């Protein structure tokens, strides 16, 4: 679930999505209404189109030192 800036996050994650062999399939937008405010949220449907390389998943230390 993402907030208002989901398109910016998608753009910044394109390289990682390409490395991990996945792509954005659909975006579902909806509004949440509370007593005090109205919030826009999005659910991103991401599909994997090819098997991952054997080096993934990486251990936590590698992810932290070299993010995708």
N, C-alpha and C positions, 0 to 999 in steps of 0.2 A: 504494500500500500504506500503510495507516494502522495506528497502534497502538491501545491500549485506549480512547483518548478520541475515537474517530471520530465519535460522535454529537454531541459538543460542537463539533467542527470543522464538521460538517454544519450545525448550527444557526447558527454564526457566518458561514457562507458562503451562507446562503439569499438574501441581498440580491444578492450577486454572481452567483449561479446564475440568479436572476430576470432580471437585467440582460443576462446572456449567453444567455438563452433556452435554458436546460438544466434538467434535473431528475434527481434521484436515481432510478434504476431498480431497483437491487438492491444488497444488501450481502452479500458472501461472507465469512464468518468461518472462520478456521482456526487451529490451534495448531502452533507450531514447538517441537520438543523438541531441546534440545542436551544436552551431557553435564552441564551445571551448572544449567540452568534451563529453564522452559517459558514460551514467549512466545505471547501471543494477537495475531493480526494480522487485518486486514480489507482486502478489496479492494472499492472502491466503483465501481459501474457507473453512469456518468452519461451521459445521452443528450441530444442537442440536438434540440429539437422545432421550431425555427424558425430562419430565416437571421439572422445577426448584422447589426446596423446597420453602415453604412459606416464609422463612426468607430472600429470595432474591427478588427484589433488596434491598440492604441495603442503609441506609442514608449516606450522604457524610462523616459525622464524623466517623462512623464505618469503612468505606472504608479506610479512612486516617490512623486511629489508628491501624487497623488490616487488612492489605492487604491479599488477598488470596495467 
